[in-house]
Amino acid sequence: MERYQLYGGGGSPYSQKMRAILHYRRLPFDWIQITPAIRSQIQHDGPPVIPILRLPEDQSLHVDSTPLAFKLEERHSDRSIIPDDPAMAFLSNLIEDLGDEWVTKMMFHYRWDLEIDQVYSSRQIVSDNSPRLRGDDLKQAAEAIRQRQVGRMPLVGCTKQNKPIIESSFHELLAILDTFATRDEFIFGTRPSLADFGLFGQLKTLASDHTSMLIMRNTVPSVYDWVRRLEDSSGIEGEWHNFADMRPAVSELLKFSARYYLPFLKANANAHAEGADTMTVDLGGRIFEQPTFKYQVKCYDRLRKLLRNEQVEALRDLLAETGCLQYLE
C-alpha cells in the first residue's frame, strides 16, 4: 500500500487526533511537521488549517479532521472506528463533536490562561514549526505567537467570566473518563471509536501543557495514561459493546453534553440566525458568553440531521433520559 502524508503540528490537537487514527488503522503514513516553508509548497482549496492529508494515488490535499476520518472509512474497511450499531455510531459522532468543539475550549484556556503555560506553549509551537530558530530569535518569535494567541482567547470563549465553567467542565470530564479508563477499555467497547479519538486530540494537548498536565497526572493518572497510550493503539484488538450493554460512562458523557455542549450549540445557532454578534447561554447556573461561530452552526445542523436519519426508539429514549433530545430535535 502506498503511503499517506500527514502534515501537522505537535501542538495541534486535530493533528494528534488524525495521527492517532492512522496509527490505530495501521495505515502507512509519513508524519511531516509543518513549517512556513512547507506550507507555502502545499497550496490547496480548503481553509488554511492543519492537519492536511495528502492522498497517495493522486497527491491531492484534504483538510478538517472529521471529514478526513470519514474519508479513511470510505477508503479502508479494516479496523473501522465507527461502531457497527447505527445508534452507537450516532453517539460516537456526538461525543467526537463534543471533543472537537467544546473540549477544545479547555485546551485553549489552559494553554493560554497562565503565564507559565503561555511561555511553555509559545516556545514549543515555534520550536516545532521553525526548527532552525535559536536564542533571541526563538524568544522573539515565541513572544509574537504568545501575544497573538492570548489576544484570540475571547474569540473562542476563553474569558475570565467563562473560566469557572470551562475549568469545572474539564474536571467533570476527567472524572467521567476515570470510571473506565484502563489499557484496553474505550467508550464503546474494547476498541477505540471516533469518539475516543475526538476526545484524545484535545486531551493529548492538555496532557502535554504544563498546568493541565499536572492536574491530570495528580488527580486522574489513569486518564493521563489512557491518553498517552492512545497515541499509538495499532496493537489494540477489541470488540464493540452492544447498545443495551454500553458502559454507564456513555450516559454520563451524554449528560455532560446536555449540561454544556448542546445548550451552547443551540444558543450559538439561535444567535447566528438572529444576526447577533454574540451568543449568551446559562450553563449550570453560570452565564457563558462568546462571539457567534458560523462553523459551530454547521456542527449543530449536522448532528440534528444525523438524528433525523436515525429512527431508533432506544436511541431517542437514551437521549431523552440524558437531557440531549430536547436540543437535537
N, C-alpha and C positions, 0 to 999 in steps of 0.2 A: 504494500500500500504506500502511495506517495505521501509525503509529509505536509501537514498544515504548517502555517507560520502564524504565531500569535504575538502581536505587538502590544505591549502594555507596560505598566509600571509596578514596581514592588509595593508602592504605597497606594495603589489603586484597588479599591475593594472589588470592582467589577472585573478587573484583570485577574485578581486572585480567584474569583468565582469561576471564570472561564478556564483558567489553567487547571483548577481542581477537577472540573468536569471532564476535560480532555484526559487528565491522568486516570480518573476512575473508568472512563470508557475505553482505556487502553488504545487511544488513537495516537499515531505517531505525529509529533509536532515539534517545532523549534520555538523556544521562548526567546523573544527578542525585546530587550529593554529599550523602550523608545527614547530617542533623543531628538532635539530640534532638527538635526541634520537628517535623521532617518524619516522624521515626519514629513519633511519637505519632499522626500522621494516617493511617498506613498499617498498621493492625492486620490481622493475618491469623492463620490457624490453625497455621501452621508454627512451627518454632523461631525464636528471636529472633536470626537471623544475617543477614549480608549476603554476596552481593548479593541483592536482591529484584527480580524481573522482573514488570512489570505487562503483561498481555496487552491488545492494543488493542481487541479486539472486545467484551470484557465487563468490562474493568478488574480482572479477578481477579489476585491476587498469588501468586507462587510463589517458592520458595527452594531452595537446595542446588545448587551449580554443576553437578554431574554429571547429575542428573535434568533440570536446565534445558537442558543441552546436548542431551540426547536428546529433550526436548520440541521443541526447534527442529528436530531431524531429522525428527520426525513431521509438523511443520507446513510444512517447506520442503525441496524436493528439490535445488535448485541449490547447488553448492559445498559438498557434504557434507564433513564432517570425519571420517567413518567409512570406512576403506578398503573397496573393493569385495570383496576376498577375505576370506571369513569368518575364516580363520585369522589373517590380519593384523589384522582387526578385534578379535579376542581379544587379541592382543599390544598393540594400541593401548589397550584397556581396562586391561590390566595396568600398562602404563607410566604411563598417566594416574593410576591409583590410587596408584602409587609416588610420583608428584609430590604428589598431594593429601595423602597420609598419612605419607610419610617425608621428602621434601624440605622439607615444612613445618617439620620439626624443625630443619633447618638454618636456615631463615628465622627462626624464633623464637629460636634460640640466638644467632645473630649480631646480631639486633635488640636483645636484652636482656642480653647477657653483659657487655660492657664499658661503662664509664660514658659514654664518648664516644658510643656508639650509643644508650644509654638516653636521654641528653639530646636527641640529634637526633630520635630516633623519637617520643618522647613529645610533643615540641613540634610535630612535623609532624602527628601524629594530631589533636591539639587544634586546630591551625590549620585543618585541613580540616573537622572536624565542629562547630566552634564559631567560625565566621569572624569574629564581632564582638569576640572577646576580644583584649585587647592588654595589654602591660605586665605588671604584677604579677599580674593576674587570669589571664593566659595562663600565666605561670610556675607559679602555684598549681595550675591545672587539669592542666598537663603533669606536675607532680610527683605528683599523685594517680594519674594513669594509669600513670606510671612505677612507682610502688610496687605498684600492683595487678598489672601485667603481670610484673614481676620476681618477685612472690610466686607467680605461676602457673607459673613455669618448671619446678619439679619435677613438676607435674601432667602436663606433656607430655613429660617425659623429658629436659629440658634442665638437667642437673645437672653438677656438677664431675666426678663419676665417668664420666658419659656423654660429656663434652666431647670426648675424643680420638676416639671413634667417630663422632660427628656431624661433626667437622671433617675427619677423614680421608675420610669418605664424600662430603663436599662437594667436596674436591679430586679424588677419583676420578671423580665425576660430570662435573665440568668437563672433565677430561682426555678422557673418552669423547666428549662433545659436540664437543670441539675437533677431533676427527678428521674431521668433515664439515661443521661449521657455516660456511656461506657465505650469500650473499644469497638464493639460490633453492634451497637444499638443506634438507630436513627429514628426520625419522626414517624415514618410509616412502616417500619419493619427493621430487618437486619441488613438492609442495603440503603444507600443514600438516594434521596429523591431531589428533584429540582428545588423543593422547599429547603432541604438541608443546605444545598449549595447557595441558595439566595441568602440565608442567614449567615453561612460561612464567610462569604465575601466581606461583609461588614465586620463580623466578629474576628476575622483574621487580622484586620487592621486594628481593631480595638485591643486585641491580644498582643499587638506589637508596640503600640504607642504607650508612652510612659505611664500616665495616671490610670488609664483604663486597664492596662496590662496588670498593674499592681492590684487593682480591685478584683480582677478575675483570678489571679494567682492566689490571693489571700482569702477570698470568700467562696469561690466555686472552682477549685483546682480541677475537678472532674470535667467541667465545661472547657476550661483552658486546655486540658489535654485532648479533649474531643476535637476541638478546633485545630489544634496542632497536628493531629493525626489525619484529619480530613483533607489536609493539603494534598496528600497523595494516597488515595484509597484504592489504588489499582489492584491491591491484593485482597480486597474485600469480596467475599461471596456471600449472598444472603437472599432473603425472600421478603415479599410484601406481606403485611398482615392482611387479614380480612377486614372489611369495613366494620363489621359488628364487633371485631376484636381489637380495634385500634386502642392504643395506649391512652390513658387519661390526659397525658400532656397535649394531645391533639385538641381536646375540648378546651384545655386551659389556654392554648395558643389562640383558639378562636375567640374565647372570652377576652383575651388580651387585645385582639384585633378590634373587637366591638367596643372596647374601652378607649382605645387610642386611634388606631389607624382608620377604620371605616368612618367614624364621625368626622375625622379630619378630611377624608376624601370627599364626603358628601358636602361638607361646608365649603370646601375649595371649589367643587363643581358648581354649587349654587352661586357663589360669589362671582365666578367666572362668567356664568350665564347672565348675571345681572350687570356685567361690565365693571365690577368693582376691582380696585387695585389691591385690596387687602381682604383676607378672609379671617373670620373670628369664630371660635368654637369653644364650648365648655367641655373640657376633658377631665372627668372625675372631680368636678368642683373647682377646677382652675381654668382660667381663660388662656387659650393658646391663640396666638395671632402671628400671621406672616403674610407676605405678598402672595397673590394667587399664582398658581403654576399651571400653565396650559398642558404640560406633559402629564401631570397627575390627573387631569380631567380625562385624558385618554386611558390612563390606567383604570380609572373608575368605570368608564364606559365598557372597557374590555371585560372586567370582572362581571359586570351585570349581564353582558351579552353571553358570556360563558355559562352563567347560571340559567339564563333563559333557555339555553340549548341543552341543559341537563335536567331532565324532569324525573328525578329520583326522589321519592317521598322521604326515604330515610335521610337523605342529604338535607332536604329542606327542614325536616324535623330537628336535625342536629344544629343547623344554622339558626333556627328559631330558638332552641334551648340555650344557645350560647350568646344570643343577642345580635347575631350578624345579619339575620334575614331582613330585618327592618331597614337596613342600609343598602341591601343588594337588590331588592325588588323595585 
